Amino acid sequence: MLGHKKTMESYLDFGVFQRLKEREEFNQVRVSFNTIECEPGVDLDPEFVYNKSQRFVT
């Protein structure tokens, strides 16, 4: 059975998001109030993440 997932992998080539390619940095991502937070203090709106994610089939 095929499933659909979404990814923001293409954003990992830009700015502060490049750090998230490293597992240690990625593991520090957390949910804080109504946002997704990563170092160094970058906030991502979950709706933005969902809307900008690219769909792929697994």
N, C-alpha and C positions, 0 to 999 in steps of 0.2 A: 504494500500500500504506500502510495506517495504522500508525503506531507509537505506543507508549505511553511517556510520559516522566513523571517526577515533579518537582514543584517545591515550594519552600518560600517562594514569593513572598508569601504572606499574612503570614509572620513579619516581613517587612521593614517593617512599619508599627509595630513595637514596639521601644522602648528602644534599645540600642546597635546593633541590627540595621538601624535606619533609615539608618545611614551606608553600608551595603552597597549602597544604591541608586545611589550615586555610583561610577562605573567605577574611579576612582583608588583608592578604599577597597576595592572588591571585588577588584581586582587584587593586593591585599596579603594576601588569604586564602591560607593555606598548610596543608599537612598536616604535623603535628608529632607524632612517635611514632605513637600510635593515635588521634589526635583531629584535628579541623579547627580551626585557630586563626585568629582575626581580631583586629584591634585594637579596643579596648585590652585585650588579654590575655584575650579571651573564648575558651573552649574549647567545642567541640561534639562530642559523641560521635557517630561516624558512624551507629551503629545508631539513635540518636534522630532524626537527620536523615532517614534512610531511612523510619523508621516514621511520622514526622510529615508527610512530604511528601505532597502531594495528586497523584493521578494525573490526567493529561489526555492526550487523543488528539491526535496531530499529523497 
